[in-house]
Amino acid sequence: MKGAIHTDEKCPVCGGTLRHDENRDGFFCADHKAKIIPDKMRVQFGRDVRRRFGGGNYRAARQFLEGLRWKTVEGTFDHRDYQAENPLGFEVLARKWLAHKQPAVSYNHFRNIRRDIDKAISTWGPLNVKAIGFGEIQDFLDSLDLSSKSKHEMRSTLHGFFTWVCRREKSIEMPDMPDIKFTLGWRNIVDIDTQSAIIEEVKRISYDINPKIWIGIKWLATYIAFRPNELRMMKESEINVSGFFVVPKPKEKIPKLIAMLPEDIELYNEHRGMPGLYFFRHIKRKGQKPGAHFGKDYLYTWWKRACDNLGVEGVDLYGGTRHSTATSLGKDFSQEEIMKAGTIHKSNKAAARYIQAEANNSIDIYRHIADRRSGGKVVPFKKTKGE
């Protein structure tokens, strides 16, 4: 049978070699009949598995050997389960997965999944991934002091990790993942007339400071394909390229082109700068570094000031621009048309006429919202801050 138990200790009587005899369940010297249990021994199973046992624990060594033989018979033996470097340990594989993911995702996305994986490592550490199933995952998620939405995101991270592990290691089965139900919070929106009033107020209070504050909020409210962070990080060279905004590294990982309205091409040309600069950048002003891109909350700060001036409460920048516009468009366009508005995800090999057709469809939607905003009746507000 495969495998054996060995010892380097000698016979205490004659100093002869001790050999293991499974039938007599112990170690024996060739010249003596008395059974001897050495203090130190090792199980050798093929070339890849070696496990040492001390304290005269012969029974544990025998059980370990029999367990390896049984796993070989049932077809579940994997020598990596017993290697000192623990190649199938959760932490070992999790670190490899993070290294694999880092170049493929955005900085913020990677930061989030690394945070989730670090929490899991603190719980499972060296535990063999084969030992992590539905129960272990559920207990781990239940132990977290997080909202249901955050637990759902943690579950998604673990699902991505185990999917990768199962593709990499064919002998490992995908564990069942617990269901995490959650309800998204409601984001307040405004109608187009109110949105127009807020945008005009932003222009009134900020244009002399930096016109790009107003331009940024105006574009967020028009081009619903933009995420706020994509817009503020855009460089001069990525605007007005054949009448498009270019988002080279969006969350979707496929370069995104967003068709521009003619008046916004003209607006850009009025305020354009050197190609390598961020378009939404600070100008010389106390407390701000000229040329640095707008901070994450900079546009929101000005949006909030305008809302306060007009008495509009509880509407953040994202809800008041992108969400409000998309909701308003629902009256005149299908959900599919809105979802496609301006989001042209095509490689450089795509036919130019296809891109042009998609651009025309997007322009129809952007023109619609721009015309409604410029032609609509601005909602009068009874109370203005400071009056």
C-alpha positions, 0 to 999 in steps of 0.5 A, a space after each residue: 500500500 502507498 505510504 509508510 511511517 518512518 523514524 530515525 530513532 534506534 532500538 534502545 537495546 541494541 541500537 538497531 534500525 526500527 521499522 514500522 509493521 502495520 500488521 503488528 501496529 508499531 515499530 520493531 527491531 529485527 533482533 527484538 520482538 518487543 514493540 517500540 513506539 518512538 518519540 518522533 516519527 514521520 509519515 511519507 506519502 509519495 514524493 509530495 507529502 511528508 508530515 512529522 509527529 512528535 510526543 510518541 503520538 503513533 496513533 495520530 500518525 497512523 490515522 493520518 496515513 490511513 486518511 491519505 489512502 482513503 482520499 486516494 481511493 475516493 479520488 479526492 487526494 490533492 497533495 497541495 492540501 498538505 504542503 507547508 507553503 499552503 498553496 490552497 490556503 485562503 490568504 495565499 489564493 486571495 493575494 494572488 487574486 488581488 494581484 490578478 485583479 489590480 491591473 484590470 479594474 479602477 483604483 476605487 474598485 480595487 480599493 473596495 475589493 481589497 478592503 473586502 478581501 482583507 476582512 475575509 483574510 482576518 477570518 479565514 487566513 490559512 484555511 483551505 478554500 475547500 473547507 469554505 462552503 455555504 455555512 462558513 460564508 454565511 457565518 462570516 457575512 452575519 458576523 459583519 457589522 455592516 448594512 445589508 447593501 455592504 454585505 451584498 457587495 462583500 458577497 459579490 466580492 467573494 463570488 468573484 474570488 471563488 469563481 476565479 479559484 474554480 476556474 484556476 483549480 479544476 478540482 475545487 467546486 464553487 460553494 453555494 453563496 448566501 442570498 443577501 437582500 437589500 433595498 437601495 436608498 431613494 435618491 431625491 430628484 427635481 423636475 427639469 424646470 427646477 433643475 434649470 433654475 438651480 443650474 442658472 443659480 450656479 452660473 450666477 454665483 460661480 461664473 466670475 470665480 471659475 466658469 467651469 463650475 457651471 459648465 461641469 454641472 450643466 454637462 452632468 445634467 445634459 450628458 447622462 452617460 457621464 459619471 461625475 468622477 469621469 467628468 471631473 477627471 477629463 483632460 483637454 485632449 479628451 474633449 471635442 475630438 471629432 465632436 465627442 467626449 472621450 472617456 478612455 478608462 470608464 468603469 466598464 473598461 471599454 473606452 466610452 465616446 459621448 456625442 456633444 451638442 454643437 453649442 457645447 463644442 462652442 462652449 468648450 472652444 471658448 474655455 479650452 487650454 493645453 491638451 495635457 491639462 485637466 479641463 475642470 481645473 482650478 484657476 489662481 485663487 486663495 487656497 487652491 492650486 492652479 491647474 489641479 483638477 476639481 476635488 471629488 466634492 467641489 461641484 457638489 459644494 456649489 450645487 448645494 449653495 445654489 440649492 440653499 439660495 433657492 430653497 431647494 432641500 434634500 437634492 444632491 448633485 447626482 440626484 439633481 443632475 443625472 437622475 433627474 434628467 434620466 427620469 424626465 426623459 422617461 416621458 418621451 423615450 423608452 428605457 432602452 433609448 435612455 440607457 444607450 444615450 451617448 454610451 458608445 462602447 466600441 473598440 478602435 476597430 468598430 466601423 465609423 458609420 456605426 459610431 456615427 449612427 449611435 451618436 445621432 441617436 444620442 444627440 436626439 436625446 441630448 437635444 431634447 433635454 437641452 431644449 426643454 431646459 432652455 425653453 422651459 419656464 423657470 419655477 419661481 421660488 418665493 424665498 431666496 436666501 438672504 432676502 
